[in-house]
Amino acid sequence: MPDQEPLSADELLDIVDERDRVVGQARRGDAMAHRLRHRCVFIQARDAQDRIFVHRRTAEKLVFPSLYDMFVGGVVGAGEGYDEAALREAEEELGVRGLPAPVPRFSFLYETPEHTWWSRIYEVRCELPVDPQAEEVAWHAFLTEEELTRRLPEWEWVPDGWEAYRRLAEWRREKVEG
């Protein structure tokens, strides 16, 4: 959105421990460079036809440039709550105003040798015309579940989004079976 700048490498993030408790703060660039655990939100946006918003990140992104993602989202700023960050990130990346509050589903700790962050998964219905940020999104479309499933082995996906997608599918299966 024109009046909201995306979080830059200089923005402050809360640094958290393995139980998601704040233990300090650091610049985003430092958190990424030194594998400091912080917080992120992942929002699966669906349109009125229940299709999923999918996009390819720009080559200029700090993390996972030029890869595909089936979530919008990003880091939670210092002092910002997950819910507040989810709405901010969804509206910024989709280029809309007036979204309903994203619905939280669950949290998980994402850890690889390079990255670590607490991740909260959300879902939101976006029935507004989208106009994604050119700085964040190089390509986008709303895909049906079937179209997305066909693309999973074909496209290179952001690893944290892939993990969030896998966990969300598992969470949905458990809800149906339970």
HELIX and SHEET records of a PDB file:
HELIX    1   1 ARG A   28  ALA A   33  1                                   6    
HELIX    2   2 TYR A   82  LEU A   94  1                                  13    
HELIX    3   3 GLU A  145  ARG A  151  1                                   7    
HELIX    4   4 PRO A  159  GLU A  177  1                                  19    
SHEET    1   A 2 LEU A  12  VAL A  16  0                                        
SHEET    2   A 2 VAL A  22  ARG A  27 -1                                        
SHEET    1   B 4 VAL A  72  VAL A  75  0                                        
SHEET    2   B 4 HIS A  38  ARG A  46 -1                                        
SHEET    3   B 4 THR A 116  ARG A 125  1                                        
SHEET    4   B 4 VAL A 103  GLU A 111 -1                                        
SHEET    1   C 3 TYR A  68  ASP A  69  0                                        
SHEET    2   C 3 ILE A  52  ARG A  57 -1                                        
SHEET    3   C 3 VAL A 137  LEU A 143 -1                                        
END                                                                             
